Amino acid sequence: MLIAIDPGHGGKDPGAVVGDYKEKDINLTIGLKLRDILIKENISVIMTRDKDETVDLQQRCDIANKSKVNYFISIHCNSFTVPSANGTETYAYPGSIVGRNLDQYVQNELVEMLKTKDRGVKYEKFYVLKYTVMPAILVETAFMSNPGNLELLLQKPEDFARAITNGLLKFLRNTDYEQMDNIEN
Ligand SMILES: [Zn+2]
């Protein structure tokens, strides 16, 4: 089992910026913690970046595709123009049955552990979901633009990583993934 972890943004691209905080840094913190936890669970990991560097979207897909990873997990934080928007949502590529399934497990664990608002599982044609050849999900962990959510992201990055791990492990236990890989991305 080989998982690609993709901490969104990095280097020249900060992602969302709220006060002194940049999304790229939070994504990396959660991504590195996720890497450490997965390795402890005897799951192999490849990172699209493990430091603050610019990696374009196609490079991220290339890293995962060349390494023939089984699943691709992209980590992001949400942001909106009004601070009241909050909660967790996860994305799969439209029509991806396996991605939708993995999303649901990860989403459930995140909202249970972090007590964030459940914004549900969604479909979107995000670049890294479209151009990776394996099932891929994109996690919008919480809203940096919401003070309560931002506090969670800053104070409990390990809980986000642990929840994503728990969702992945439950998915793997409950899914005949080799068979599903052959059906549909
Ligand atoms: Zn982002």
Boltz pocket constraint, residues with backbone or C-beta under 6 A from the ligand:
constraints:
  - pocket:
      binder: B
      contacts: [[A, 8], [A, 9], [A, 15], [A, 16], [A, 23], [A, 75], [A, 76], [A, 77]]
      max_distance: 6.0
